Amino acid sequence: MTEYAGMKFAIGDVAVVYGGKFKQRYFRKSGDDYFPLPATWDVTNRAWRPYSHTEQPTSQECDGCHSVNYDIKTKAVTEWNVGCEKCHGPGGDHVKKPSPKNILNPARLNYVDATNTCIQCHSQGQPLTAPTAGKAYDWPVGFQMGKRLGDFWKLEEHKLGETTFTHFADGTAHKNRMQGNDFVTSLMYARGVTCVSCHDVHGTENDALLRKPANILCLDCHGPNSPNGPHAPTIEQHTHHKAGSAGNECVGCHMPKIEQTIADVNVRSHTFKFIPPSATETLNIPNPCNSCHTDKSTQWATEALKTWPQFSLWRVAQ
Protein backbone atom coordinates (compact mmCIF):
# COMPACT_ATOMS: atom_id res chain seq x y z
CA MET A 1 0.00 0.00 0.00
CA THR A 2 1.44 3.37 -1.06
CA GLU A 3 0.61 6.38 1.10
CA TYR A 4 1.11 10.08 0.39
CA ALA A 5 -0.32 12.76 2.67
CA GLY A 6 -2.74 10.23 4.13
CA MET A 7 -4.01 9.03 0.72
CA LYS A 8 -3.40 5.39 -0.10
CA PHE A 9 -3.60 3.10 -3.08
CA ALA A 10 -2.45 -0.44 -3.65
CA ILE A 11 -0.73 -1.96 -6.67
CA GLY A 12 -3.99 -3.71 -7.43
CA ASP A 13 -5.67 -0.33 -7.93
CA VAL A 14 -3.36 0.53 -10.82
CA ALA A 15 -4.81 -0.27 -14.24
CA VAL A 16 -2.69 2.03 -16.43
CA VAL A 17 0.64 3.82 -16.02
CA TYR A 18 1.78 6.82 -18.07
CA GLY A 19 5.23 8.34 -18.10
CA GLY A 20 8.73 7.31 -17.12
CA LYS A 21 11.34 9.95 -17.93
CA PHE A 22 10.28 12.73 -15.57
CA LYS A 23 7.29 11.31 -13.73
CA GLN A 24 5.03 8.30 -13.56
CA ARG A 25 1.32 8.78 -13.10
CA TYR A 26 -0.99 5.96 -12.06
CA PHE A 27 -4.62 5.43 -13.04
CA ARG A 28 -7.53 3.36 -11.79
CA LYS A 29 -10.22 1.96 -14.06
CA SER A 30 -13.78 3.15 -13.54
CA GLY A 31 -16.41 2.06 -16.03
CA ASP A 32 -14.92 2.45 -19.50
CA ASP A 33 -12.46 5.15 -18.46
CA TYR A 34 -9.38 5.69 -16.30
CA PHE A 35 -8.87 8.23 -13.52
CA PRO A 36 -5.66 9.41 -11.82
CA LEU A 37 -4.70 8.07 -8.43
CA PRO A 38 -3.75 10.74 -5.86
CA ALA A 39 0.05 10.53 -6.08
CA THR A 40 2.70 10.85 -8.79
CA TRP A 41 6.22 9.41 -8.73
CA ASP A 42 8.94 12.04 -9.30
CA VAL A 43 11.52 10.03 -11.25
CA THR A 44 14.37 12.54 -10.91
CA ASN A 45 14.09 13.04 -7.16
CA ARG A 46 12.78 9.54 -6.44
CA ALA A 47 9.94 10.92 -4.36
CA TRP A 48 6.15 10.75 -4.21
CA ARG A 49 4.27 13.96 -5.04
CA PRO A 50 0.59 14.67 -4.42
CA TYR A 51 -1.74 14.79 -7.39
CA SER A 52 -5.08 16.47 -6.84
CA HIS A 53 -6.62 16.42 -10.34
CA THR A 54 -8.22 13.02 -9.85
CA GLU A 55 -11.67 13.74 -11.31
CA GLN A 56 -10.72 14.20 -14.97
CA PRO A 57 -10.59 10.95 -16.98
CA THR A 58 -7.68 10.08 -19.23
CA SER A 59 -10.01 10.11 -22.24
CA GLN A 60 -10.18 13.90 -21.98
CA GLU A 61 -6.70 14.64 -20.65
CA CYS A 62 -4.22 12.08 -21.95
CA ASP A 63 -5.39 9.31 -24.26
CA GLY A 64 -5.48 11.30 -27.48
CA CYS A 65 -1.71 11.76 -27.37
CA HIS A 66 -0.78 8.50 -25.68
CA SER A 67 -2.42 6.39 -28.38
CA VAL A 68 -3.10 6.17 -32.09
CA ASN A 69 -6.57 7.05 -33.43
CA TYR A 70 -8.37 7.33 -30.10
CA ASP A 71 -12.14 7.32 -30.66
CA ILE A 72 -13.92 9.50 -28.08
CA LYS A 73 -17.22 7.65 -28.61
CA THR A 74 -16.07 4.03 -28.47
CA LYS A 75 -12.81 4.73 -26.58
CA ALA A 76 -11.12 2.25 -28.89
CA VAL A 77 -7.63 2.76 -30.31
CA THR A 78 -5.60 1.43 -33.20
CA GLU A 79 -2.62 1.19 -30.86
CA TRP A 80 -1.71 2.38 -27.37
CA ASN A 81 1.35 4.62 -27.01
CA VAL A 82 2.92 6.68 -29.80
CA GLY A 83 2.89 4.18 -32.66
CA CYS A 84 3.96 4.69 -36.25
CA GLU A 85 0.61 6.04 -37.48
CA LYS A 86 0.72 8.89 -34.95
CA CYS A 87 3.33 10.59 -37.13
CA HIS A 88 3.01 8.80 -40.46
CA GLY A 89 -0.77 8.58 -40.87
CA PRO A 90 -2.77 5.48 -41.90
CA GLY A 91 -0.38 2.65 -42.72
CA GLY A 92 -2.55 -0.25 -43.91
CA ASP A 93 -1.57 0.05 -47.56
CA HIS A 94 2.06 0.53 -46.62
CA VAL A 95 2.07 -2.67 -44.56
CA LYS A 96 0.65 -4.65 -47.49
CA LYS A 97 3.09 -3.21 -50.00
CA PRO A 98 5.83 -1.03 -48.47
CA SER A 99 6.58 1.98 -50.63
CA PRO A 100 7.44 5.65 -49.99
CA LYS A 101 4.42 6.49 -52.15
CA ASN A 102 1.77 5.02 -49.82
CA ILE A 103 2.91 6.41 -46.47
CA LEU A 104 3.21 9.96 -45.17
CA ASN A 105 6.73 11.01 -44.25
CA PRO A 106 6.91 14.23 -42.18
CA ALA A 107 10.41 14.86 -43.55
CA ARG A 108 8.85 15.48 -46.99
CA LEU A 109 6.22 17.94 -45.75
CA ASN A 110 6.54 21.71 -45.71
CA TYR A 111 8.03 23.03 -42.50
CA VAL A 112 4.66 24.03 -41.01
CA ASP A 113 3.01 20.63 -41.45
CA ALA A 114 6.22 18.82 -40.53
CA THR A 115 6.40 20.71 -37.24
CA ASN A 116 2.70 20.14 -36.58
CA THR A 117 3.51 16.43 -36.42
CA CYS A 118 4.99 17.19 -33.02
CA ILE A 119 2.87 20.20 -32.07
CA GLN A 120 -0.28 18.05 -32.12
CA CYS A 121 0.82 16.73 -28.71
CA HIS A 122 3.69 18.94 -27.56
CA SER A 123 1.49 21.99 -27.01
CA GLN A 124 -1.23 23.37 -24.79
CA GLY A 125 -4.46 24.49 -26.42
CA GLN A 126 -8.07 23.63 -27.10
CA PRO A 127 -10.01 21.88 -29.87
CA LEU A 128 -11.67 24.41 -32.20
CA THR A 129 -15.06 22.79 -31.64
CA ALA A 130 -16.38 20.97 -28.58
CA PRO A 131 -16.40 17.31 -29.70
CA THR A 132 -18.82 16.17 -26.98
CA ALA A 133 -21.29 18.43 -25.19
CA GLY A 134 -20.16 19.34 -21.70
CA LYS A 135 -16.67 17.84 -22.03
CA ALA A 136 -13.39 19.64 -22.52
CA TYR A 137 -10.52 17.88 -24.24
CA ASP A 138 -6.84 18.63 -23.84
CA TRP A 139 -5.78 17.30 -27.25
CA PRO A 140 -6.81 17.87 -30.92
CA VAL A 141 -9.74 15.49 -31.25
CA GLY A 142 -10.18 14.20 -34.80
CA PHE A 143 -6.76 15.20 -36.11
CA GLN A 144 -4.71 12.70 -38.08
CA MET A 145 -1.56 13.21 -40.06
CA GLY A 146 -2.45 14.26 -43.57
CA LYS A 147 -5.03 16.72 -42.26
CA ARG A 148 -4.46 20.37 -41.30
CA LEU A 149 -3.86 20.77 -37.56
CA GLY A 150 -5.18 24.34 -37.64
CA ASP A 151 -8.62 22.97 -38.53
CA PHE A 152 -8.77 21.09 -35.23
CA TRP A 153 -6.58 22.86 -32.68
CA LYS A 154 -5.75 26.34 -31.44
CA LEU A 155 -2.79 27.06 -29.21
CA GLU A 156 -3.31 28.49 -25.74
CA GLU A 157 -3.75 32.24 -26.02
CA HIS A 158 -1.67 34.68 -24.03
CA LYS A 159 -1.79 38.41 -23.35
CA LEU A 160 1.61 40.06 -23.05
CA GLY A 161 2.34 41.31 -19.56
CA GLU A 162 0.28 38.65 -17.82
CA THR A 163 1.74 35.67 -15.98
CA THR A 164 -0.67 32.76 -16.30
CA PHE A 165 -0.76 29.04 -15.54
CA THR A 166 0.87 28.36 -18.91
CA HIS A 167 2.93 31.47 -19.75
CA PHE A 168 5.41 33.91 -18.32
CA ALA A 169 4.61 37.58 -18.88
CA ASP A 170 6.67 37.80 -22.09
CA GLY A 171 4.87 34.82 -23.66
CA THR A 172 7.52 32.21 -22.94
CA ALA A 173 6.04 28.92 -21.79
CA HIS A 174 5.84 28.31 -18.07
CA LYS A 175 4.92 24.62 -18.06
CA ASN A 176 6.08 21.44 -19.75
CA ARG A 177 4.37 20.11 -22.88
CA MET A 178 4.50 23.56 -24.44
CA GLN A 179 7.46 23.14 -26.75
CA GLY A 180 5.18 23.85 -29.69
CA ASN A 181 3.78 27.03 -28.13
CA ASP A 182 7.35 28.25 -27.67
CA PHE A 183 8.71 27.11 -30.99
CA VAL A 184 6.17 28.82 -33.24
CA THR A 185 7.22 32.17 -31.72
CA SER A 186 10.89 31.57 -32.51
CA LEU A 187 13.07 32.85 -35.32
CA MET A 188 14.07 29.22 -35.94
CA TYR A 189 10.49 28.37 -36.90
CA ALA A 190 10.19 31.48 -39.08
CA ARG A 191 13.30 30.37 -40.96
CA GLY A 192 11.92 26.91 -41.70
CA VAL A 193 13.70 24.86 -39.05
CA THR A 194 11.60 21.89 -37.89
CA CYS A 195 11.60 19.64 -34.84
CA VAL A 196 13.31 16.86 -36.79
CA SER A 197 16.09 19.25 -37.73
CA CYS A 198 17.30 18.64 -34.18
CA HIS A 199 15.50 15.55 -32.87
CA ASP A 200 15.31 11.98 -34.16
CA VAL A 201 12.18 10.48 -32.64
CA HIS A 202 13.20 6.97 -33.67
CA GLY A 203 15.89 7.06 -30.99
CA THR A 204 19.43 8.27 -30.36
CA GLU A 205 21.97 7.97 -27.58
CA ASN A 206 21.71 11.70 -26.86
CA ASP A 207 19.57 13.48 -24.33
CA ALA A 208 16.12 14.50 -25.61
CA LEU A 209 16.67 12.28 -28.68
CA LEU A 210 18.91 14.92 -30.24
CA ARG A 211 20.56 13.91 -33.50
CA LYS A 212 23.93 14.98 -32.06
CA PRO A 213 25.17 16.27 -28.71
CA ALA A 214 23.67 19.72 -28.18
CA ASN A 215 26.62 22.02 -28.86
CA ILE A 216 27.74 20.02 -31.90
CA LEU A 217 24.21 20.12 -33.27
CA CYS A 218 23.85 23.88 -32.80
CA LEU A 219 27.18 24.52 -34.48
CA ASP A 220 26.04 22.73 -37.62
CA CYS A 221 24.26 25.98 -38.46
CA HIS A 222 25.70 28.48 -36.01
CA GLY A 223 29.45 28.96 -36.07
CA PRO A 224 31.93 31.70 -35.23
CA ASN A 225 31.33 34.76 -37.44
CA SER A 226 28.48 32.96 -39.21
CA PRO A 227 25.68 35.09 -40.71
CA ASN A 228 23.42 33.04 -38.43
CA GLY A 229 25.53 34.03 -35.41
CA PRO A 230 27.27 34.04 -33.11
CA HIS A 231 29.02 37.21 -34.25
CA ALA A 232 32.33 36.51 -32.56
CA PRO A 233 35.59 34.87 -33.67
CA THR A 234 35.17 31.94 -31.24
CA ILE A 235 32.41 30.39 -29.16
CA GLU A 236 34.30 31.25 -25.99
CA GLN A 237 34.42 34.92 -26.99
CA HIS A 238 30.68 34.79 -27.60
CA THR A 239 29.79 33.12 -24.30
CA HIS A 240 32.54 34.60 -22.11
CA HIS A 241 32.83 31.17 -20.52
CA LYS A 242 35.53 28.54 -20.77
CA ALA A 243 35.25 25.66 -23.21
CA GLY A 244 33.68 22.65 -21.52
CA SER A 245 31.82 24.73 -18.95
CA ALA A 246 28.05 24.84 -18.59
CA GLY A 247 28.13 28.53 -19.52
CA ASN A 248 29.74 27.71 -22.86
CA GLU A 249 26.88 25.43 -23.89
CA CYS A 250 24.52 27.00 -26.44
CA VAL A 251 21.45 25.59 -24.68
CA GLY A 252 22.59 27.07 -21.36
CA CYS A 253 21.69 30.60 -22.47
CA HIS A 254 19.33 30.03 -25.41
CA MET A 255 17.28 27.12 -24.00
CA PRO A 256 17.25 27.58 -20.23
CA LYS A 257 15.46 25.03 -18.06
CA ILE A 258 12.62 27.25 -16.87
CA GLU A 259 9.51 25.21 -17.71
CA GLN A 260 8.19 23.08 -14.89
CA THR A 261 7.30 19.44 -15.32
CA ILE A 262 7.16 18.31 -11.66
CA ALA A 263 8.38 19.90 -8.41
CA ASP A 264 11.84 21.41 -9.09
CA VAL A 265 12.35 19.46 -12.33
CA ASN A 266 12.25 21.77 -15.36
CA VAL A 267 12.55 21.31 -19.11
CA ARG A 268 14.14 23.64 -21.64
CA SER A 269 12.52 26.64 -23.28
CA HIS A 270 12.16 26.42 -27.07
CA THR A 271 12.02 30.12 -28.00
CA PHE A 272 15.83 30.22 -28.39
CA LYS A 273 15.87 33.84 -27.28
CA PHE A 274 18.16 35.06 -24.54
CA ILE A 275 16.25 36.23 -21.46
CA PRO A 276 18.17 39.15 -19.91
CA PRO A 277 18.44 39.57 -16.13
CA SER A 278 16.40 42.77 -16.43
CA ALA A 279 13.40 40.65 -17.48
CA THR A 280 13.60 38.86 -14.15
CA GLU A 281 13.28 42.17 -12.37
CA THR A 282 10.47 43.59 -14.50
CA LEU A 283 8.51 40.48 -15.51
CA ASN A 284 9.57 37.83 -12.98
CA ILE A 285 10.93 35.52 -15.67
CA PRO A 286 13.91 33.33 -14.67
CA ASN A 287 17.06 34.23 -16.61
CA PRO A 288 19.92 31.87 -17.47
CA CYS A 289 22.63 33.99 -15.80
CA ASN A 290 21.15 33.82 -12.32
CA SER A 291 19.94 30.27 -12.82
CA CYS A 292 23.62 29.30 -12.69
CA HIS A 293 25.03 32.14 -10.60
CA THR A 294 22.50 31.68 -7.84
CA ASP A 295 24.64 33.59 -5.35
CA LYS A 296 24.58 36.75 -7.48
CA SER A 297 21.95 39.43 -8.04
CA THR A 298 20.22 40.34 -11.28
CA GLN A 299 21.94 43.71 -11.11
CA TRP A 300 25.33 41.95 -10.96
CA ALA A 301 24.39 39.92 -14.03
CA THR A 302 23.22 43.00 -15.95
CA GLU A 303 26.40 44.91 -15.19
CA ALA A 304 28.51 41.91 -16.23
CA LEU A 305 26.71 41.69 -19.58
CA LYS A 306 27.29 45.40 -20.22
CA THR A 307 31.03 44.71 -20.23
CA TRP A 308 30.71 42.18 -23.06
CA PRO A 309 31.59 44.27 -26.15
CA GLN A 310 29.59 42.31 -28.72
CA PHE A 311 26.26 42.82 -26.94
CA SER A 312 24.05 45.88 -27.24
CA LEU A 313 23.68 47.83 -24.03
CA TRP A 314 20.13 48.68 -25.05
CA ARG A 315 19.04 45.05 -25.44
CA VAL A 316 20.78 43.86 -22.26
CA ALA A 317 19.23 46.56 -20.13
CA GLN A 318 15.73 46.57 -21.55
PyMOL commands that set and color helices and strands:
alter all, ss='L'
color gray80, all
select helices_A, chain A and resi 11-13+58-61+84-88+92-96+100-102+106-108+111-119+149-151+179-183+187-190+195-197+207-209+214-218+235-239+246-248+250-254+277-283+288-292+298-306+313-317
alter helices_A, ss='H'
color red, helices_A
select strands_A, chain A and resi 2-4+7-9+16-19+23-30+33-42+47-50+67-68+79-80+125-127+153-155+257-262+265-268
alter strands_A, ss='S'
color yellow, strands_A
deselect
rebuild
show_as cartoon
